[in-house]
Amino acid sequence: MTPRAGFDWRRIAYHTLVSRALDDVEEQTNKQRAHVPREHLVLYQFSARGHDMSQSILGALLTGTHDGVGAYYRSRPLLLSIGLSIEDALGSPLGRAGGFSDGRDIGVVCNLPNREGCTVLPMAGDVGSQYTPAAGWAQSIVYHRDTLNDASYAQSLSVALGGDGSVATNGFWAALTMATTLKLPMLFYIEDNDLGISVRGGMQTPGGDIAANLASFANLLIRNGSGTDPHEASGLLQEAAAHVRSGAGPALVRLTVPRLSSHSGPDNQKGYRSDAEIAADQARDPLPKLREYLVPAVLSEGEWAALEGEVARDVQAALDAARARPMPDPAGVARHVYADDTAPTEPMGGLSRSERATLGGTDVPQEGGELMRVAEAIRRTLRHELAVNAKVVVFGEDVGKKGGVHLVTEGLQKQFGAERVFDTSLSEEGIIGRAVAMAISGLMPVAEIQFRKYADPAAEQLNNCGTMRWRTANRFAAPIVVRMPGGFGKDVGDPWHSLSDEVRFAHAYGWQVIMPSNAADAVGLLRAAMRSPNPSIFFEHRSLLMTGDGSARYPGDDYVLPLGRARIVQEGHSMTVVTWGAMVHRCTDAVAPLGDAVELIDLRTIAPWDRDTVLASVRKTGRCLIVHEDNLTAGFGAEIAGTLAQEAFWHLDAPIERLAPRDIPVPYHPDLLDAVVPTVALIRERASALLSV
């Protein structure tokens, strides 16, 4: 059979052999051999044996200027084929300095930034989380191409690579919905070895064939075949890639491959596979089939032998260089949790430093602004940022024609178009995963999660976004803004729509958590978040969205508040009350009869939080009452109390007090709600009691 045209088959063979050699090296270091001590140089090893040839073929097709890949832990052959150096491919699993994580992440969890070629989005250790960012990259291709009119994005595509186990995950189905409903330039490549560690494919999808099950999906080209036959695999992948690049919509290719090793280094497949099953997979090894396909049609026997020698030399040289790298420096382990503008290079993702600098801003409010509620202040800020920055996109469930369930985005789609303000499918994982990739592509996504509780299905994507800069050692960042209403309503609560739980995000790595109490602060803090190099949770309290509480004069289109700077609502001398969000208004009413005895502080942001202002106040007053809406146990008030006990203990004239809801869900009936969430009367009672101590 004549090898298929349009491929550099020597290059494909080279990368397949390199991948196989790397697996050999890593597996040998962890194997007990006679008279040779076990090295354990690779602490966590995954083999790509059997998956390597078809991935190398796929990599040969990813030649677009802005192609992107969402991949997973068995994807090293693909990365090698699109630019990952052999030294990095070994250095990172060895945990050495440099590389794609600087020793911070599992060695097979790769990434590859590339502003002028195929980018591999930062992988994660959870299964299925690669899909929605890959779909987001596909949507960003469309946005850059059609809305920003960047011709370099023409015919680019996004690839999501996953195993058969991953097709059972939320991420897969969310991305499939996004790609097919929007006809995105996206290729799903499913390499099916019929095993999710030990669980057979029939437990992941009925019948064990996801391609067959998706036959009725609209707007999806489906191809199904063998990943061990180089002619068939290359034909199917070539056809699917051409289909996607043509603008005809997404495609899915399922190729069956053998798993020629245990799931990972610590796994022993003989505990759940028979010898006959293992032998049957060995008989399907694609490497001998690739050699037979290319020799002598493309390479002579001598040229193949020379290629094997070249690979052996290259891998040995890379191994020597990787082992010679220093160990990562523990002194720098805390770097890159947040952006550092002193870093010599910028990560891939978000607005550049120069772009942020051109947007400007001032923390001095304009005089005589229009009095407005919080919802209108947020809407006006979004409108202005959409107008001055073409890279801003606003999206979520119902944010388009309806304008959001709280009408915060009302009218924005009509003004700026459905390409920039748009509705999404009902998948929070899809909303956040999409936003992450859009940010990596250089856009400024503002994603809405309709209510705080609904963010829970997106927990993996939120975590992966927050840790991205750190775990890639500043190679990637995804500075998104997530607008998230929550808290009690005007006169009602419930366990779903009224959840606050902001401490969960204060505890999440890499996130800024913003909780404005009034319209003016909402303007300055939202604008700061949209111009920040870090991802932000922007918490919009339902009570403030539904009432006139928090109304304030519009501070101007250039108003930007520094994050982490509290507001002293009123000065006092005998007690400090620290609070944030809607509780600011209840605290203001509660302490009004106590006059200047009370200093009231609105934190405004809890990550970062203004330690200096709180400590200075408590050192002056000697007393502190912390009031918040989140649960008492492990609420953010405990962090403030712990800091005060450690750093202001000798200034205290009374014990630090916390007032917060009991550890029960938010109830529905107003009487029950008042029995749980601190009321004005209860706050006043506790403040008066503390003043008397």
C-alpha positions as a printed Julia matrix, in Angstrom:
693×3 Matrix{Float64}:
   0.0     0.0    0.0
   1.36    3.4   -0.96
   1.67    5.67   2.09
  -0.88    8.46   2.09
   0.2    11.75   0.52
   0.27   15.01   2.44
   2.29   13.71   5.41
   5.95   13.83   6.38
   6.07   10.15   7.31
   9.68   10.22   8.44
   8.78   12.93  10.93
   5.79   10.91  12.15
   7.98    7.84  12.56
  10.62    9.89  14.4
   8.16   11.2   16.98
   6.55    7.8   17.43
   9.95    6.25  18.11
  10.93    9.1   20.45
   7.74    8.67  22.45
   8.34    4.93  22.71
  11.94    5.52  23.8
  10.86    7.99  26.49
   8.41    5.44  27.86
  11.23    2.88  27.91
  13.52    5.22  29.84
  10.92    6.16  32.41
   9.64    2.66  32.97
  13.16    1.3   33.42
  14.01    3.84  36.12
  11.05    2.59  38.16
  11.64   -1.12  37.59
  13.53   -3.4   39.95
  16.32   -5.1   38.01
  18.92   -7.6   39.16
  21.95   -5.92  40.77
  20.6    -2.48  39.74
  18.9    -0.31  42.35
  15.49    1.11  41.49
  16.01    4.81  40.66
  12.47    6.17  41.02
  13.55    9.3   39.12
  10.08    9.7   37.64
   7.71    9.99  40.55
   4.5     9.62  38.56
   4.69    7.96  35.17
   2.11    7.41  32.42
   2.99    5.5   29.27
   1.63    6.42  25.85
   2.5     3.04  24.31
  -0.04    2.16  21.66
  -1.4     5.71  21.53
   1.78    7.15  20.09
   1.5     6.62  16.33
  -1.98    8.07  15.86
  -1.15   11.07  18.05
   1.95   11.73  15.96
  -0.22   11.67  12.85
  -2.64   14.11  14.44
   0.21   16.42  15.42
   1.42   16.5   11.84
  -1.94   18.03  10.86
  -1.83   20.89  13.41
  -0.11   23.48  11.26
  -2.49   26.43  11.63
  -1.16   29.71  12.95
  -3.59   29.66  15.85
  -4.45   26.01  16.25
  -5.05   24.94  19.83
  -5.16   21.68  21.75
  -6.84   20.61  24.95
  -5.16   17.37  25.95
  -4.6    15.05  28.9
  -1.94   13.05  30.71
  -1.32   10.47  27.94
  -0.75   13.09  25.24
   3.03   13.45  25.16
   3.42   12.04  21.62
   1.16   14.8   20.34
   3.17   17.47  22.14
   6.44   16.11  20.78
   5.02   16.32  17.27
   4.12   20.0   17.62
   7.23   21.32  19.31
   7.84   20.01  22.81
  11.57   19.4   23.13
  12.74   15.95  24.17
  14.69   17.51  27.04
  11.56   19.19  28.4
   9.6    15.99  27.82
  12.03   14.28  30.21
  13.0    17.17  32.47
   9.53   17.88  33.74
   8.71   14.25  34.67
  12.07   14.22  36.45
  10.85   17.25  38.41
  13.77   19.42  37.32
  13.84   23.2   37.15
  12.46   24.9   34.07
  10.28   23.11  31.59
   6.55   23.43  31.53
   6.0    23.52  35.3
   9.35   24.1   37.04
   8.75   21.03  39.18
   5.33   22.18  40.38
   3.04   19.77  38.55
   2.93   16.13  37.53
   5.43   15.59  34.74
   2.86   14.4   32.21
   0.57   17.4   32.74
   2.02   19.51  29.96
   1.49   22.85  28.27
   3.0    24.62  25.29
   2.52   28.37  24.77
   2.82   29.48  21.17
   1.61   32.83  19.86
   2.52   31.96  16.27
   1.53   28.31  16.01
  -0.26   25.48  17.76
  -0.82   26.16  21.46
  -1.33   23.34  23.94
  -3.59   24.67  26.68
  -2.42   23.85  30.2
  -3.49   20.32  31.03
  -4.96   19.37  34.38
  -4.92   16.29  36.53
  -8.68   15.79  36.44
 -10.31   13.72  33.71
 -12.42   15.51  31.11
 -11.45   19.06  32.06
  -9.67   19.58  28.72
 -12.87   19.65  26.68
 -14.58   22.93  27.52
 -11.38   25.01  27.29
 -10.78   23.43  23.88
 -14.3    24.51  22.88
 -13.55   27.97  24.25
 -10.42   28.13  22.11
 -12.54   27.23  19.08
 -14.96   30.04  19.9
 -12.08   32.45  20.4
 -10.83   31.55  16.9
 -14.19   32.62  15.53
 -14.18   35.83  17.59
 -10.65   36.85  16.57
 -11.38   35.99  12.94
 -14.84   37.46  12.48
 -15.29   40.15  15.15
 -11.73   41.44  15.49
 -11.15   40.78  11.76
  -7.8    39.08  12.32
  -7.15   37.15   9.1
  -4.37   35.1   10.73
  -7.07   33.05  12.48
  -8.6    31.9    9.2
  -8.9    28.1    8.98
  -7.45   27.56  12.46
  -8.96   24.77  14.53
  -9.1    23.52  18.09
  -8.56   19.89  19.06
  -9.81   18.14  22.18
  -7.93   14.92  22.82
  -9.29   12.39  25.32
  -9.57    8.74  26.13
 -12.72    6.64  26.14
 -13.1     7.07  29.9
 -13.4    10.84  29.51
 -16.52   10.66  27.33
 -18.57   10.01  30.47
 -17.62   13.35  32.01
 -19.61   16.58  32.18
 -16.86   18.39  30.33
 -17.12   16.19  27.26
 -20.88   16.67  26.9
 -20.72   20.37  27.65
 -18.06   20.88  24.97
 -19.97   18.71  22.5
 -23.05   20.86  23.01
 -21.06   24.06  22.56
 -19.29   22.86  19.43
 -22.38   21.53  17.67
 -24.84   24.28  18.55
 -22.36   26.99  17.55
 -20.76   24.99  14.69
 -17.32   25.7   16.1
 -14.05   24.79  14.34
 -13.35   21.92  16.73
 -12.08   18.39  16.32
 -12.78   15.82  19.04
 -10.2    13.06  18.93
 -11.13   10.08  21.12
  -8.46    7.41  21.47
 -10.3     4.36  22.73
  -8.29    1.65  24.47
 -11.43    0.28  26.18
 -10.02    0.9   29.65
 -10.49    3.66  32.21
  -7.74    2.36  34.52
  -9.53   -0.97  35.04
 -13.1    -0.11  34.02
 -14.18   -1.28  30.58
 -15.5     1.11  27.97
 -19.0    -0.32  28.2
 -19.29    1.34  31.61
 -18.35    4.72  30.12
 -20.77    4.69  27.19
 -23.43    2.14  26.2
 -21.94   -0.4   23.84
 -18.46    1.02  24.33
 -18.44    3.1   21.12
 -19.05    6.82  21.55
 -18.9     7.44  17.79
 -21.73    5.01  17.13
 -23.8     6.54  19.91
 -23.39   10.06  18.49
 -24.54    9.14  14.99
 -27.71   11.22  15.34
 -25.96   14.38  16.57
 -26.61   17.33  14.28
 -23.73   19.45  12.95
 -21.12   16.79  13.74
 -19.0    14.85  11.25
 -18.21   11.43  12.78
 -15.49    9.04  11.73
 -14.65    5.73  13.37
 -11.7     3.44  12.81
  -8.42    1.93  13.93
  -5.57    3.89  15.44
  -3.16    1.03  14.78
  -3.47    1.16  10.99
  -1.41    4.15   9.77
  -3.24    4.37   6.44
  -6.71    4.32   7.96
  -5.85    6.59  10.89
  -4.17    9.2    8.71
  -7.07    9.21   6.25
  -9.73    9.69   8.9
  -7.81   12.4   10.75
  -6.91   14.2    7.53
 -10.54   14.19   6.39
 -11.82   15.44   9.74
  -9.23   18.23  10.0
 -10.02   19.4    6.47
 -13.75   19.38   7.28
 -13.23   21.56  10.35
 -10.82   23.97   8.63
 -13.3    24.43   5.8
 -15.8    26.0    8.19
 -18.26   23.12   7.9
 -18.44   22.62  11.66
 -16.99   20.26  14.26
 -15.92   16.66  13.79
 -15.32   13.67  16.02
 -12.87   10.89  15.25
 -12.76    7.77  17.4
  -9.76    5.53  16.87
  -9.31    2.27  18.72
  -5.83    1.8   20.18
  -4.2    -0.76  22.47
  -2.96    0.05  25.93
   0.41   -1.66  25.96
   1.21   -1.01  29.61
  -0.45   -0.51  32.94
  -2.48    2.67  33.44
   0.39    4.34  35.29
   3.63    3.47  37.02
   2.04    2.35  40.32
  -0.72    0.38  38.56
  -0.48   -3.36  37.89
  -2.84   -4.28  35.09
  -2.44   -8.0   35.74
  -4.78   -7.54  38.66
  -7.69   -6.87  36.32
  -6.61   -8.13  32.87
  -5.92  -11.68  31.79
  -2.69  -12.7   30.09
  -4.68  -13.34  26.93
  -6.11   -9.82  26.95
  -2.68   -8.29  27.43
  -1.24  -10.45  24.65
  -4.06   -9.47  22.31
  -3.23   -5.82  22.83
   0.48   -6.47  22.25
  -0.42   -8.03  18.91
  -2.09   -4.73  17.92
   1.02   -2.61  18.58
   0.98    0.15  15.93
   4.77    0.56  15.8
   5.5    -2.61  13.8
   2.6    -1.72  11.53
   4.06    1.73  10.96
   7.42    0.22  10.07
   5.79   -2.18   7.64
   3.81    0.71   6.1
   6.92    2.85   5.53
   9.61    0.28   4.71
  10.51    0.15   1.87
   7.86    2.51   0.43
   9.25    5.63   2.14
  12.37    4.49   3.99
  14.78    1.69   3.2
  15.78   -0.86   5.82
  18.99    1.07   6.32
  17.21    4.41   6.62
  14.83    3.0    9.23
  17.79    1.65  11.2
  19.48    5.04  10.89
  16.31    6.71  12.15
  16.29    4.41  15.19
  19.91    5.33  15.83
  19.13    9.03  15.52
  16.29    8.68  18.02
  18.49    6.77  20.46
  21.18    9.47  20.3
  18.68   12.33  20.62
  16.92   10.75  23.58
  20.19    9.96  25.38
  21.45   13.51  24.85
  18.16   14.92  26.11
  18.21   12.6   29.12
  21.72   13.68  30.02
  20.73   17.34  29.7
  17.54   16.82  31.71
  19.39   15.05  34.51
  21.94   17.86  34.55
  19.26   20.45  35.21
  19.12   21.72  38.78
  16.35   20.8   41.15
  13.62   23.45  41.45
  14.38   26.14  43.99
  12.12   25.87  47.09
  12.69   29.57  47.75
  10.6    30.39  44.69
   7.72   28.01  45.28
   5.32   30.82  46.26
   5.97   32.88  43.13
   3.32   33.24  40.43
   0.22   32.56  42.49
  -0.72   36.07  41.36
   0.68   38.25  38.59
   4.05   39.84  39.08
   4.6    42.78  36.75
   8.31   42.66  37.56
   8.61   39.25  35.88
  10.74   39.61  32.74
   8.27   37.79  30.5
   4.5    37.91  30.32
   2.46   34.72  30.33
   0.21   33.77  27.46
  -3.25   34.97  28.41
  -5.23   38.12  29.12
  -4.53   41.67  28.12
  -0.86   42.55  27.82
   0.75   45.02  30.19
   0.76   47.65  27.47
  -2.92   47.07  26.7
  -3.83   47.43  30.36
  -1.72   50.58  30.65
  -3.54   52.27  27.77
  -6.91   51.82  29.51
  -5.85   54.11  32.35
  -8.13   55.0   35.23
  -8.33   56.97  38.49
  -9.45   56.21  42.03
 -10.86   59.75  42.38
 -14.62   59.77  41.69
 -16.13   62.43  39.5
 -18.42   64.97  41.16
 -22.15   65.13  40.61
 -22.66   61.7   39.09
 -26.13   60.3   38.59
 -27.62   58.48  41.58
 -28.11   54.84  40.64
 -28.69   51.39  42.05
 -26.07   48.66  42.08
 -27.53   46.8   39.09
 -27.49   49.89  36.89
 -23.96   50.77  38.02
 -22.71   47.32  36.97
 -24.56   47.55  33.66
 -23.09   50.97  32.91
 -19.58   49.76  33.73
 -19.95   46.76  31.44
 -21.33   49.01  28.71
 -18.36   51.37  28.92
 -15.75   48.58  28.97
 -17.41   46.91  25.99
 -17.25   50.25  24.17
 -13.58   50.99  24.86
 -12.15   47.46  24.61
 -13.07   45.25  21.66
 -11.64   42.23  23.47
 -14.34   42.27  26.15
 -17.0    39.57  25.82
 -19.93   39.1   28.24
 -21.81   35.82  28.43
 -23.75   33.35  30.55
 -27.19   31.85  30.83
 -29.9    34.39  29.88
 -27.56   37.4   29.69
 -28.45   38.17  26.05
 -31.97   39.03  24.99
 -33.38   38.74  28.5
 -30.55   40.79  29.99
 -29.95   38.44  32.93
 -32.35   37.23  35.58
 -31.55   40.42  37.54
 -31.55   42.51  34.32
 -27.96   43.6   34.92
 -27.01   43.04  31.26
 -30.29   44.4   29.86
 -29.8    46.1   26.5
 -26.13   45.2   26.1
 -26.68   42.58  23.41
 -28.84   44.96  21.4
 -26.11   47.59  21.56
 -23.01   45.44  21.01
 -24.33   42.41  19.15
 -24.69   38.71  19.9
 -21.02   38.06  19.15
 -19.97   40.11  22.18
 -22.89   39.63  24.59
 -24.34   36.17  24.27
 -26.25   33.37  25.91
 -24.7    30.0   26.65
 -25.96   26.48  27.09
 -26.92   25.51  30.62
 -23.54   24.25  31.77
 -21.5    26.12  34.32
 -18.47   23.99  33.49
 -18.92   25.06  29.89
 -19.23   28.73  30.86
 -16.03   28.79  32.9
 -14.02   26.43  30.68
 -14.91   28.56  27.66
 -13.91   31.72  29.51
 -10.53   30.26  30.46
  -9.51   29.55  26.87
 -10.87   32.86  25.63
  -8.67   34.61  28.18
  -5.63   32.58  27.13
  -6.29   33.71  23.55
  -6.02   37.34  24.7
  -9.69   38.22  25.19
 -11.28   39.7   28.32
 -14.17   37.36  29.22
 -16.8    38.4   31.75
 -18.76   35.26  32.54
 -21.94   35.2   34.59
 -22.86   32.32  36.88
 -26.54   32.93  37.46
 -26.41   32.24  41.21
 -23.54   31.37  43.54
 -24.76   27.82  44.19
 -24.73   27.07  40.47
 -20.96   27.54  40.4
 -20.49   24.15  42.05
 -20.56   22.15  38.77
 -17.72   24.38  37.54
 -15.49   23.72  40.56
 -12.79   21.95  38.53
 -12.59   24.7   35.93
 -12.52   27.42  38.6
  -9.72   25.64  40.44
  -7.75   25.03  37.26
  -8.11   28.67  36.28
  -6.89   29.97  39.63
  -3.85   27.7   39.76
  -2.9    28.1   36.11
  -0.25   30.79  36.46
   1.43   29.01  39.38
   1.43   25.47  37.99
   2.77   26.59  34.6
   5.44   28.76  36.24
   4.05   31.94  34.65
   3.81   30.5   31.12
   0.0    30.83  31.05
  -2.66   32.86  32.83
  -6.42   33.18  32.45
  -7.58   36.5   33.95
 -11.34   36.1   33.68
 -14.08   37.88  35.63
 -16.87   35.7   37.0
 -19.96   37.67  38.0
 -21.83   35.69  40.61
 -25.03   36.84  42.38
 -25.83   35.3   45.74
 -26.92   35.99  49.3
 -30.38   36.59  50.71
 -32.99   38.29  48.57
 -35.18   41.3   49.24
 -37.49   39.44  51.58
 -36.81   35.78  50.92
 -34.07   33.17  51.04
 -33.5    29.54  50.09
 -30.67   27.0   50.11
 -29.94   27.44  46.38
 -30.24   31.03  45.22
 -29.27   32.61  48.57
 -25.99   30.86  49.24
 -23.11   33.18  50.06
 -20.16   30.88  50.83
 -17.58   33.42  49.69
 -14.92   31.85  51.89
 -14.67   28.97  49.41
 -13.24   31.35  46.84
 -11.07   33.17  49.37
  -9.55   29.75  50.03
  -9.09   29.03  46.31
  -5.6    29.63  44.99
  -5.0    32.54  42.66
  -8.43   34.18  42.82
  -9.39   37.74  43.73
 -12.72   37.87  45.58
 -14.64   41.12  45.33
 -17.8    41.93  47.33
 -19.02   45.5   46.82
 -21.65   46.99  49.13
 -22.7    49.95  46.97
 -22.99   51.18  43.41
 -19.89   53.39  43.4
 -17.66   50.63  44.73
 -19.21   48.17  42.29
 -18.1    50.42  39.42
 -14.54   50.85  40.64
 -14.05   47.23  41.65
 -15.59   45.7   38.53
 -13.47   47.9   36.31
 -10.38   46.94  38.33
 -11.22   43.26  37.9
 -11.69   43.65  34.15
  -8.27   45.26  33.85
  -6.48   42.94  36.25
  -3.98   40.24  35.19
  -5.56   37.9   37.77
  -8.91   36.06  37.7
 -11.65   37.57  39.85
 -14.89   36.49  41.47
 -17.2    39.52  41.43
 -19.92   38.8   43.98
 -23.18   40.69  43.35
 -25.43   40.52  46.38
 -29.02   39.69  45.5
 -30.45   42.08  48.08
 -28.46   44.95  46.57
 -29.55   43.99  43.06
 -33.22   43.86  44.1
 -33.46   46.99  46.3
 -32.21   50.54  46.53
 -29.77   49.59  49.29
 -26.32   50.54  48.09
 -27.48   53.27  45.71
 -24.74   55.81  45.1
 -23.61   58.47  42.67
 -21.95   57.14  39.52
 -18.23   57.83  40.03
 -17.34   58.09  36.35
 -16.22   55.99  33.41
 -12.57   56.11  34.5
 -13.12   55.16  38.13
 -10.94   52.23  39.21
 -10.54   51.15  42.83
  -7.41   49.3   43.94
  -8.25   45.79  45.07
  -7.53   45.07  48.71
  -8.27   48.58  50.01
 -11.05   48.75  52.59
 -13.43   51.67  53.1
 -13.88   53.23  56.51
 -17.62   53.86  56.49
 -17.49   55.81  59.73
 -14.7    56.56  62.17
 -14.88   55.66  65.85
 -12.79   55.24  68.96
 -14.03   52.35  71.13
 -14.88   49.43  68.85
 -14.22   48.26  65.31
 -16.93   46.52  63.28
 -15.62   44.7   60.2
 -18.03   43.52  57.52
 -18.63   43.38  53.75
 -21.37   43.0   51.14
 -24.99   43.55  52.14
 -24.1    43.28  55.82
 -22.53   46.75  55.54
 -26.02   48.28  55.41
 -27.34   46.28  58.34
 -24.25   47.17  60.35
 -24.6    50.85  59.44
 -28.18   50.91  60.73
 -27.26   48.86  63.78
 -24.43   51.07  65.04
 -26.04   54.41  64.19
 -27.33   54.94  67.8
 -23.85   54.18  69.15
 -22.36   57.25  67.49
 -18.62   57.68  67.15
 -17.89   54.88  69.58
 -17.89   52.53  66.59
 -15.52   52.48  63.64
 -17.2    50.64  60.77
 -15.04   49.07  58.05
 -16.29   47.7   54.73
 -13.6    45.32  53.46
 -14.89   45.48  49.84
 -12.57   42.61  48.86
 -11.72   39.54  50.9
  -8.96   38.27  48.6
  -6.86   40.3   48.98
  -8.14   41.8   52.22
  -6.93   45.0   53.84
  -5.11   43.67  56.88
  -3.38   46.98  57.54
  -6.57   49.03  57.84
  -8.24   46.47  60.1
  -5.18   46.06  62.33
  -4.7    49.83  62.65
  -8.34   50.28  63.59
  -8.37   47.52  66.22
  -5.1    48.72  67.72
  -6.83   52.08  68.14
 -10.21   50.9   69.45
  -9.24   47.77  71.39
 -12.4    45.88  70.43
 -13.61   44.12  67.29
 -16.89   42.65  66.1
 -16.8    40.81  62.75
 -20.14   40.42  60.99
 -20.69   38.33  57.88
 -23.37   36.36  56.02
 -21.36   33.22  55.35
 -21.4    30.39  57.9
 -19.72   30.98  61.25
 -17.53   27.89  61.21
 -14.49   28.5   59.02
 -16.1    31.64  57.6
 -13.8    34.44  56.53
 -14.36   36.12  59.86
 -12.26   33.39  61.43
  -9.3    34.45  59.26
  -9.68   38.05  60.4
 -10.03   36.99  64.04
  -6.95   34.77  63.79
  -4.91   37.62  62.33
  -6.03   40.01  65.05
  -5.28   37.5   67.8
  -1.79   36.99  66.43
  -0.87   40.55  65.52
  -2.98   42.82  67.76
  -3.45   40.73  70.9
  -1.85   43.18  73.33
  -4.07   45.99  72.04
  -7.32   44.16  72.81
  -9.54   45.24  75.69
 -12.1    42.49  75.05
 -12.32   39.15  73.23
 -12.76   39.29  69.45
 -16.4    38.62  68.59
 -17.87   37.06  65.43
 -21.5    37.3   64.4
 -22.56   35.1   61.52
 -25.26   32.58  60.59
 -25.38   29.24  62.3
 -24.07   26.32  60.28
 -27.3    25.55  58.48
 -28.51   26.3   54.93
 -30.3    29.56  54.18
 -34.05   29.06  54.8
 -36.96   30.21  52.64
 -39.54   31.81  54.95
 -38.73   35.38  56.08
 -39.15   34.49  59.75
 -36.71   31.62  59.42
 -34.36   33.81  57.38
 -34.28   36.39  60.18
 -33.5    33.64  62.64
 -30.38   32.69  60.66
 -28.9    35.79  58.97
 -27.75   38.56  61.37
 -30.43   41.24  61.67
 -30.02   44.91  62.54
 -31.39   44.26  66.01
 -29.01   41.38  66.71
 -25.99   43.28  65.4
 -26.87   46.26  67.62
 -27.32   43.99  70.62
 -23.96   42.29  70.14
 -22.17   45.59  69.46
 -23.64   47.21  72.57
 -22.67   44.23  74.69
 -19.09   44.31  73.42
 -18.8    48.02  74.08
 -19.77   47.43  77.7
 -16.98   44.9   78.33
